[in-house]
Amino acid sequence: MSPHGSTKRFWRTPLLGLCLAQAVAFAVPLAASAFCSKAPLPSDVWGLNLCRVRRKVTPDEYTCWSPTFGLFGQPKRFGQLIYR
C-alpha cells in the first residue's frame, strides 16, 4: 500500500531505484546470528527465503519470496542472497 492508502499507486524506492509495488529493507546484525561466525565476503552466496502466513483470511494465505510449493522449510527451493 502506498503512503496515501492506495494499493494502485507506485512510487520510486531509494532502496532499489526502481518503481515497485512493494519494497522491504531490513538489517540483521551478523554478530547476533548463530549461523554466522564471520562477516560474509564479496561473492559469498547464502540461501534465503522470506515467508509469511496470513491467518485473517479464509483459507489461510501462505506466501514466500521464493516459492517452495509446499512447506516453507525447503532449502533447495530458497532464493540466493549474493554479497557484493
Biopython code that builds the backbone (N, CA, C, O; Angstrom):
import numpy as np
from Bio.PDB.StructureBuilder import StructureBuilder

atoms = [
    (1, "MET", "N", (0.847, -1.174, 0.000)),
    (1, "MET", "CA", (0.000, 0.000, 0.000)),
    (1, "MET", "C", (0.891, 1.235, 0.000)),
    (1, "MET", "O", (1.918, 1.276, 0.678)),
    (2, "SER", "N", (0.499, 2.202, -0.740)),
    (2, "SER", "CA", (1.278, 3.429, -0.810)),
    (2, "SER", "C", (1.092, 4.245, 0.466)),
    (2, "SER", "O", (0.185, 3.962, 1.249)),
    (3, "PRO", "N", (1.931, 5.244, 0.686)),
    (3, "PRO", "CA", (1.771, 6.095, 1.860)),
    (3, "PRO", "C", (0.433, 6.837, 1.862)),
    (3, "PRO", "O", (0.016, 7.347, 2.902)),
    (4, "HIS", "N", (-0.241, 6.904, 0.721)),
    (4, "HIS", "CA", (-1.505, 7.626, 0.606)),
    (4, "HIS", "C", (-2.712, 6.698, 0.726)),
    (4, "HIS", "O", (-3.845, 7.149, 0.555)),
    (5, "GLY", "N", (-2.498, 5.409, 1.017)),
    (5, "GLY", "CA", (-3.588, 4.481, 1.219)),
    (5, "GLY", "C", (-4.081, 3.781, -0.031)),
    (5, "GLY", "O", (-4.999, 2.965, 0.057)),
    (6, "SER", "N", (-3.512, 4.064, -1.183)),
    (6, "SER", "CA", (-3.951, 3.428, -2.423)),
    (6, "SER", "C", (-3.067, 2.231, -2.738)),
    (6, "SER", "O", (-1.841, 2.317, -2.656)),
    (7, "THR", "N", (-3.685, 1.124, -3.095)),
    (7, "THR", "CA", (-2.898, -0.052, -3.487)),
    (7, "THR", "C", (-2.494, 0.029, -4.948)),
    (7, "THR", "O", (-1.693, -0.788, -5.404)),
    (8, "LYS", "N", (-3.027, 0.996, -5.702)),
    (8, "LYS", "CA", (-2.715, 1.111, -7.124)),
    (8, "LYS", "C", (-1.581, 2.101, -7.393)),
    (8, "LYS", "O", (-1.132, 2.227, -8.532)),
    (9, "ARG", "N", (-1.130, 2.780, -6.391)),
    (9, "ARG", "CA", (-0.116, 3.819, -6.572)),
    (9, "ARG", "C", (1.285, 3.220, -6.484)),
    (9, "ARG", "O", (1.563, 2.423, -5.588)),
    (10, "PHE", "N", (2.147, 3.590, -7.388)),
    (10, "PHE", "CA", (3.537, 3.143, -7.363)),
    (10, "PHE", "C", (4.411, 4.327, -6.990)),
    (10, "PHE", "O", (4.041, 5.475, -7.236)),
    (11, "TRP", "N", (5.556, 4.061, -6.404)),
    (11, "TRP", "CA", (6.485, 5.130, -6.070)),
    (11, "TRP", "C", (7.905, 4.635, -6.242)),
    (11, "TRP", "O", (8.162, 3.433, -6.305)),
    (12, "ARG", "N", (8.815, 5.579, -6.316)),
    (12, "ARG", "CA", (10.231, 5.264, -6.509)),
    (12, "ARG", "C", (10.841, 4.968, -5.157)),
    (12, "ARG", "O", (10.727, 5.765, -4.226)),
    (13, "THR", "N", (11.487, 3.824, -5.050)),
    (13, "THR", "CA", (12.104, 3.454, -3.792)),
    (13, "THR", "C", (13.599, 3.748, -3.832)),
    (13, "THR", "O", (14.274, 3.327, -4.771)),
    (14, "PRO", "N", (14.131, 4.452, -2.851)),
    (14, "PRO", "CA", (15.566, 4.730, -2.832)),
    (14, "PRO", "C", (16.382, 3.461, -2.649)),
    (14, "PRO", "O", (17.569, 3.436, -2.974)),
    (15, "LEU", "N", (15.758, 2.405, -2.133)),
    (15, "LEU", "CA", (16.471, 1.147, -1.907)),
    (15, "LEU", "C", (16.959, 0.540, -3.215)),
    (15, "LEU", "O", (18.114, 0.127, -3.314)),
    (16, "LEU", "N", (16.095, 0.484, -4.212)),
    (16, "LEU", "CA", (16.444, -0.174, -5.467)),
    (16, "LEU", "C", (16.506, 0.773, -6.657)),
    (16, "LEU", "O", (17.083, 0.430, -7.689)),
    (17, "GLY", "N", (15.919, 1.958, -6.528)),
    (17, "GLY", "CA", (15.881, 2.873, -7.652)),
    (17, "GLY", "C", (14.930, 2.405, -8.741)),
    (17, "GLY", "O", (15.071, 2.814, -9.894)),
    (18, "LEU", "N", (13.966, 1.558, -8.404)),
    (18, "LEU", "CA", (13.010, 1.033, -9.368)),
    (18, "LEU", "C", (11.600, 1.356, -8.903)),
    (18, "LEU", "O", (11.378, 1.596, -7.716)),
    (19, "CYS", "N", (10.660, 1.364, -9.813)),
    (19, "CYS", "CA", (9.256, 1.525, -9.441)),
    (19, "CYS", "C", (8.705, 0.154, -9.089)),
    (19, "CYS", "O", (8.635, -0.731, -9.942)),
    (20, "LEU", "N", (8.322, -0.016, -7.858)),
    (20, "LEU", "CA", (7.823, -1.297, -7.369)),
    (20, "LEU", "C", (6.536, -1.097, -6.592)),
    (20, "LEU", "O", (6.278, -0.014, -6.068)),
    (21, "ALA", "N", (5.737, -2.137, -6.520)),
    (21, "ALA", "CA", (4.543, -2.080, -5.698)),
    (21, "ALA", "C", (4.899, -2.216, -4.228)),
    (21, "ALA", "O", (4.244, -1.623, -3.371)),
    (22, "GLN", "N", (5.937, -2.996, -3.929)),
    (22, "GLN", "CA", (6.364, -3.184, -2.549)),
    (22, "GLN", "C", (7.884, -3.249, -2.497)),
    (22, "GLN", "O", (8.527, -3.741, -3.424)),
    (23, "ALA", "N", (8.441, -2.758, -1.424)),
    (23, "ALA", "CA", (9.881, -2.863, -1.183)),
    (23, "ALA", "C", (10.089, -3.088, 0.299)),
    (23, "ALA", "O", (9.349, -2.557, 1.128)),
    (24, "VAL", "N", (11.092, -3.873, 0.630)),
    (24, "VAL", "CA", (11.394, -4.163, 2.021)),
    (24, "VAL", "C", (12.886, -3.951, 2.239)),
    (24, "VAL", "O", (13.710, -4.407, 1.447)),
    (25, "ALA", "N", (13.218, -3.269, 3.300)),
    (25, "ALA", "CA", (14.614, -3.109, 3.693)),
    (25, "ALA", "C", (14.728, -3.534, 5.145)),
    (25, "ALA", "O", (13.903, -3.151, 5.974)),
    (26, "PHE", "N", (15.740, -4.319, 5.453)),
    (26, "PHE", "CA", (15.942, -4.726, 6.830)),
    (26, "PHE", "C", (17.421, -4.957, 7.064)),
    (26, "PHE", "O", (18.186, -5.202, 6.131)),
    (27, "ALA", "N", (17.804, -4.875, 8.314)),
    (27, "ALA", "CA", (19.196, -5.101, 8.694)),
    (27, "ALA", "C", (19.229, -6.164, 9.780)),
    (27, "ALA", "O", (18.449, -6.126, 10.732)),
    (28, "VAL", "N", (20.136, -7.101, 9.625)),
    (28, "VAL", "CA", (20.307, -8.156, 10.617)),
    (28, "VAL", "C", (21.753, -8.090, 11.096)),
    (28, "VAL", "O", (22.669, -8.301, 10.302)),
    (29, "PRO", "N", (21.976, -7.803, 12.375)),
    (29, "PRO", "CA", (23.358, -7.759, 12.862)),
    (29, "PRO", "C", (23.958, -9.167, 12.836)),
    (29, "PRO", "O", (23.490, -10.062, 13.539)),
    (30, "LEU", "N", (24.987, -9.352, 12.028)),
    (30, "LEU", "CA", (25.593, -10.675, 11.895)),
    (30, "LEU", "C", (26.182, -11.174, 13.202)),
    (30, "LEU", "O", (26.244, -12.382, 13.430)),
    (31, "ALA", "N", (26.612, -10.267, 14.058)),
    (31, "ALA", "CA", (27.183, -10.677, 15.345)),
    (31, "ALA", "C", (26.136, -11.365, 16.224)),
    (31, "ALA", "O", (26.484, -12.157, 17.099)),
    (32, "ALA", "N", (24.870, -11.065, 15.996)),
    (32, "ALA", "CA", (23.798, -11.662, 16.793)),
    (32, "ALA", "C", (23.311, -12.985, 16.214)),
    (32, "ALA", "O", (22.443, -13.636, 16.795)),
    (33, "SER", "N", (23.860, -13.380, 15.084)),
    (33, "SER", "CA", (23.394, -14.589, 14.405)),
    (33, "SER", "C", (24.160, -15.820, 14.874)),
    (33, "SER", "O", (25.384, -15.797, 14.997)),
    (34, "ALA", "N", (23.425, -16.883, 15.132)),
    (34, "ALA", "CA", (24.054, -18.159, 15.488)),
    (34, "ALA", "C", (24.577, -18.866, 14.245)),
    (34, "ALA", "O", (25.275, -19.874, 14.356)),
    (35, "PHE", "N", (24.250, -18.349, 13.057)),
    (35, "PHE", "CA", (24.621, -19.015, 11.810)),
    (35, "PHE", "C", (25.857, -18.425, 11.152)),
    (35, "PHE", "O", (26.320, -18.946, 10.137)),
    (36, "CYS", "N", (26.394, -17.357, 11.704)),
    (36, "CYS", "CA", (27.493, -16.666, 11.033)),
    (36, "CYS", "C", (28.611, -16.370, 12.028)),
    (36, "CYS", "O", (28.426, -15.584, 12.957)),
    (37, "SER", "N", (29.759, -16.994, 11.836)),
    (37, "SER", "CA", (30.880, -16.758, 12.743)),
    (37, "SER", "C", (31.785, -15.631, 12.257)),
    (37, "SER", "O", (32.611, -15.136, 13.025)),
    (38, "LYS", "N", (31.648, -15.216, 10.996)),
    (38, "LYS", "CA", (32.435, -14.102, 10.451)),
    (38, "LYS", "C", (31.606, -13.391, 9.391)),
    (38, "LYS", "O", (30.631, -13.941, 8.880)),
    (39, "ALA", "N", (31.996, -12.183, 9.069)),
    (39, "ALA", "CA", (31.272, -11.404, 8.065)),
    (39, "ALA", "C", (31.406, -12.067, 6.696)),
    (39, "ALA", "O", (32.465, -12.608, 6.379)),
    (40, "PRO", "N", (30.357, -12.037, 5.884)),
    (40, "PRO", "CA", (30.448, -12.626, 4.543)),
    (40, "PRO", "C", (31.419, -11.845, 3.669)),
    (40, "PRO", "O", (31.579, -10.635, 3.825)),
    (41, "LEU", "N", (32.053, -12.542, 2.764)),
    (41, "LEU", "CA", (32.973, -11.936, 1.815)),
    (41, "LEU", "C", (32.240, -11.633, 0.516)),
    (41, "LEU", "O", (31.209, -12.245, 0.235)),
    (42, "PRO", "N", (32.759, -10.688, -0.291)),
    (42, "PRO", "CA", (32.138, -10.448, -1.592)),
    (42, "PRO", "C", (32.074, -11.756, -2.382)),
    (42, "PRO", "O", (33.028, -12.533, -2.395)),
    (43, "SER", "N", (30.973, -11.979, -3.017)),
    (43, "SER", "CA", (30.643, -13.165, -3.826)),
    (43, "SER", "C", (30.183, -14.358, -2.988)),
    (43, "SER", "O", (29.839, -15.391, -3.562)),
    (44, "ASP", "N", (30.163, -14.262, -1.642)),
    (44, "ASP", "CA", (29.562, -15.328, -0.835)),
    (44, "ASP", "C", (28.079, -15.421, -1.178)),
    (44, "ASP", "O", (27.431, -14.406, -1.436)),
    (45, "VAL", "N", (27.551, -16.626, -1.179)),
    (45, "VAL", "CA", (26.148, -16.859, -1.511)),
    (45, "VAL", "C", (25.480, -17.588, -0.350)),
    (45, "VAL", "O", (25.970, -18.620, 0.109)),
    (46, "TRP", "N", (24.378, -17.055, 0.114)),
    (46, "TRP", "CA", (23.584, -17.694, 1.167)),
    (46, "TRP", "C", (22.211, -18.019, 0.608)),
    (46, "TRP", "O", (21.683, -17.272, -0.216)),
    (47, "GLY", "N", (21.632, -19.122, 1.045)),
    (47, "GLY", "CA", (20.244, -19.422, 0.735)),
    (47, "GLY", "C", (19.358, -18.565, 1.628)),
    (47, "GLY", "O", (19.663, -18.372, 2.805)),
    (48, "LEU", "N", (18.262, -18.051, 1.076)),
    (48, "LEU", "CA", (17.382, -17.170, 1.836)),
    (48, "LEU", "C", (15.957, -17.332, 1.346)),
    (48, "LEU", "O", (15.709, -17.478, 0.149)),
    (49, "ASN", "N", (15.030, -17.304, 2.277)),
    (49, "ASN", "CA", (13.628, -17.213, 1.908)),
    (49, "ASN", "C", (12.902, -16.391, 2.951)),
    (49, "ASN", "O", (13.200, -16.480, 4.142)),
    (50, "LEU", "N", (11.963, -15.602, 2.510)),
    (50, "LEU", "CA", (11.124, -14.784, 3.377)),
    (50, "LEU", "C", (9.701, -15.284, 3.203)),
    (50, "LEU", "O", (9.162, -15.269, 2.097)),
    (51, "CYS", "N", (9.097, -15.726, 4.288)),
    (51, "CYS", "CA", (7.769, -16.334, 4.221)),
    (51, "CYS", "C", (6.826, -15.679, 5.218)),
    (51, "CYS", "O", (7.255, -15.080, 6.204)),
    (52, "ARG", "N", (5.542, -15.803, 4.945)),
    (52, "ARG", "CA", (4.542, -15.297, 5.890)),
    (52, "ARG", "C", (3.279, -16.143, 5.786)),
    (52, "ARG", "O", (3.009, -16.775, 4.765)),
    (53, "VAL", "N", (2.527, -16.136, 6.859)),
    (53, "VAL", "CA", (1.206, -16.759, 6.900)),
    (53, "VAL", "C", (0.229, -15.676, 7.305)),
    (53, "VAL", "O", (0.422, -15.009, 8.321)),
    (54, "ARG", "N", (-0.809, -15.499, 6.524)),
    (54, "ARG", "CA", (-1.851, -14.530, 6.852)),
    (54, "ARG", "C", (-3.080, -15.310, 7.290)),
    (54, "ARG", "O", (-3.753, -15.941, 6.475)),
    (55, "ARG", "N", (-3.361, -15.260, 8.567)),
    (55, "ARG", "CA", (-4.443, -16.055, 9.144)),
    (55, "ARG", "C", (-5.763, -15.283, 9.275)),
    (55, "ARG", "O", (-6.745, -15.821, 9.785)),
    (56, "LYS", "N", (-5.789, -14.038, 8.822)),
    (56, "LYS", "CA", (-7.013, -13.238, 8.949)),
    (56, "LYS", "C", (-7.943, -13.423, 7.755)),
    (56, "LYS", "O", (-8.974, -12.756, 7.666)),
    (57, "VAL", "N", (-7.596, -14.309, 6.850)),
    (57, "VAL", "CA", (-8.448, -14.616, 5.707)),
    (57, "VAL", "C", (-8.745, -16.111, 5.730)),
    (57, "VAL", "O", (-8.031, -16.881, 6.373)),
    (58, "THR", "N", (-9.792, -16.515, 5.032)),
    (58, "THR", "CA", (-10.135, -17.926, 4.951)),
    (58, "THR", "C", (-10.128, -18.327, 3.490)),
    (58, "THR", "O", (-10.841, -17.709, 2.699)),
    (59, "PRO", "N", (-9.358, -19.330, 3.091)),
    (59, "PRO", "CA", (-8.421, -20.082, 3.921)),
    (59, "PRO", "C", (-7.161, -19.256, 4.206)),
    (59, "PRO", "O", (-6.953, -18.197, 3.613)),
    (60, "ASP", "N", (-6.318, -19.759, 5.129)),
    (60, "ASP", "CA", (-5.060, -19.069, 5.448)),
    (60, "ASP", "C", (-4.281, -18.816, 4.156)),
    (60, "ASP", "O", (-4.326, -19.621, 3.225)),
    (61, "GLU", "N", (-3.568, -17.689, 4.112)),
    (61, "GLU", "CA", (-2.781, -17.322, 2.935)),
    (61, "GLU", "C", (-1.297, -17.507, 3.245)),
    (61, "GLU", "O", (-0.784, -16.917, 4.196)),
    (62, "TYR", "N", (-0.620, -18.307, 2.464)),
    (62, "TYR", "CA", (0.802, -18.583, 2.628)),
    (62, "TYR", "C", (1.542, -17.985, 1.433)),
    (62, "TYR", "O", (1.230, -18.298, 0.284)),
    (63, "THR", "N", (2.524, -17.124, 1.706)),
    (63, "THR", "CA", (3.301, -16.546, 0.613)),
    (63, "THR", "C", (4.785, -16.596, 0.954)),
    (63, "THR", "O", (5.179, -16.530, 2.118)),
    (64, "CYS", "N", (5.599, -16.717, -0.101)),
    (64, "CYS", "CA", (7.064, -16.762, 0.031)),
    (64, "CYS", "C", (7.690, -15.894, -1.041)),
    (64, "CYS", "O", (7.120, -15.720, -2.118)),
    (65, "TRP", "N", (8.846, -15.357, -0.756)),
    (65, "TRP", "CA", (9.629, -14.635, -1.750)),
    (65, "TRP", "C", (10.078, -15.613, -2.829)),
    (65, "TRP", "O", (9.984, -15.315, -4.020)),
    (66, "SER", "N", (10.561, -16.771, -2.418)),
    (66, "SER", "CA", (10.948, -17.827, -3.345)),
    (66, "SER", "C", (10.009, -19.004, -3.093)),
    (66, "SER", "O", (10.165, -19.702, -2.091)),
    (67, "PRO", "N", (9.033, -19.242, -3.980)),
    (67, "PRO", "CA", (8.013, -20.252, -3.719)),
    (67, "PRO", "C", (8.588, -21.632, -3.419)),
    (67, "PRO", "O", (9.497, -22.099, -4.106)),
    (68, "THR", "N", (8.056, -22.272, -2.400)),
    (68, "THR", "CA", (8.512, -23.617, -2.025)),
    (68, "THR", "C", (7.543, -24.696, -2.494)),
    (68, "THR", "O", (7.878, -25.880, -2.467)),
    (69, "PHE", "N", (6.352, -24.304, -2.920)),
    (69, "PHE", "CA", (5.335, -25.238, -3.408)),
    (69, "PHE", "C", (5.038, -26.320, -2.380)),
    (69, "PHE", "O", (4.917, -27.497, -2.718)),
    (70, "GLY", "N", (4.922, -25.913, -1.135)),
    (70, "GLY", "CA", (4.635, -26.833, -0.034)),
    (70, "GLY", "C", (5.078, -26.206, 1.269)),
    (70, "GLY", "O", (4.817, -25.029, 1.515)),
    (71, "LEU", "N", (5.743, -26.977, 2.102)),
    (71, "LEU", "CA", (6.230, -26.477, 3.385)),
    (71, "LEU", "C", (7.290, -25.399, 3.173)),
    (71, "LEU", "O", (8.035, -25.433, 2.194)),
    (72, "PHE", "N", (7.351, -24.436, 4.106)),
    (72, "PHE", "CA", (8.318, -23.341, 3.993)),
    (72, "PHE", "C", (9.764, -23.812, 4.093)),
    (72, "PHE", "O", (10.620, -23.298, 3.373)),
    (73, "GLY", "N", (10.057, -24.762, 4.954)),
    (73, "GLY", "CA", (11.434, -25.159, 5.242)),
    (73, "GLY", "C", (12.027, -26.111, 4.216)),
    (73, "GLY", "O", (12.345, -27.252, 4.550)),
    (74, "GLN", "N", (12.181, -25.664, 2.973)),
    (74, "GLN", "CA", (12.767, -26.476, 1.914)),
    (74, "GLN", "C", (13.948, -25.729, 1.295)),
    (74, "GLN", "O", (13.784, -25.064, 0.272)),
    (75, "PRO", "N", (15.128, -25.826, 1.893)),
    (75, "PRO", "CA", (16.285, -25.046, 1.437)),
    (75, "PRO", "C", (16.620, -25.199, -0.047)),
    (75, "PRO", "O", (17.175, -24.274, -0.639)),
    (76, "LYS", "N", (16.306, -26.311, -0.650)),
    (76, "LYS", "CA", (16.597, -26.482, -2.082)),
    (76, "LYS", "C", (15.784, -25.517, -2.945)),
    (76, "LYS", "O", (16.139, -25.259, -4.095)),
    (77, "ARG", "N", (14.698, -24.985, -2.391)),
    (77, "ARG", "CA", (13.829, -24.079, -3.148)),
    (77, "ARG", "C", (14.048, -22.611, -2.757)),
    (77, "ARG", "O", (13.349, -21.734, -3.264)),
    (78, "PHE", "N", (15.007, -22.331, -1.863)),
    (78, "PHE", "CA", (15.261, -20.961, -1.425)),
    (78, "PHE", "C", (15.902, -20.148, -2.553)),
    (78, "PHE", "O", (16.486, -20.698, -3.487)),
    (79, "GLY", "N", (15.775, -18.831, -2.438)),
    (79, "GLY", "CA", (16.478, -17.931, -3.333)),
    (79, "GLY", "C", (17.918, -17.755, -2.874)),
    (79, "GLY", "O", (18.335, -18.356, -1.884)),
    (80, "GLN", "N", (18.678, -16.932, -3.590)),
    (80, "GLN", "CA", (20.077, -16.724, -3.237)),
    (80, "GLN", "C", (20.310, -15.267, -2.838)),
    (80, "GLN", "O", (19.841, -14.338, -3.497)),
    (81, "LEU", "N", (21.035, -15.099, -1.761)),
    (81, "LEU", "CA", (21.487, -13.792, -1.314)),
    (81, "LEU", "C", (22.976, -13.720, -1.641)),
    (81, "LEU", "O", (23.780, -14.424, -1.029)),
    (82, "ILE", "N", (23.341, -12.883, -2.590)),
    (82, "ILE", "CA", (24.734, -12.795, -3.054)),
    (82, "ILE", "C", (25.339, -11.504, -2.525)),
    (82, "ILE", "O", (24.847, -10.415, -2.819)),
    (83, "TYR", "N", (26.382, -11.625, -1.760)),
    (83, "TYR", "CA", (27.038, -10.450, -1.174)),
    (83, "TYR", "C", (27.945, -9.800, -2.204)),
    (83, "TYR", "O", (28.665, -10.479, -2.936)),
    (84, "ARG", "N", (27.902, -8.475, -2.250)),
    (84, "ARG", "CA", (28.734, -7.713, -3.199)),
    (84, "ARG", "C", (29.610, -6.744, -2.446)),
    (84, "ARG", "O", (30.385, -6.008, -3.058)),
]
sb = StructureBuilder()
sb.init_structure("model")
sb.init_model(0)
sb.init_chain("A")
sb.init_seg("    ")
for serial, (resi, resn, name, xyz) in enumerate(atoms, 1):
    if name == "N":
        sb.init_residue(resn, " ", resi, " ")
    sb.init_atom(name, np.array(xyz, "f"), 0.0, 1.0, " ", f" {name:<3s}", serial, name[0])
structure = sb.get_structure()
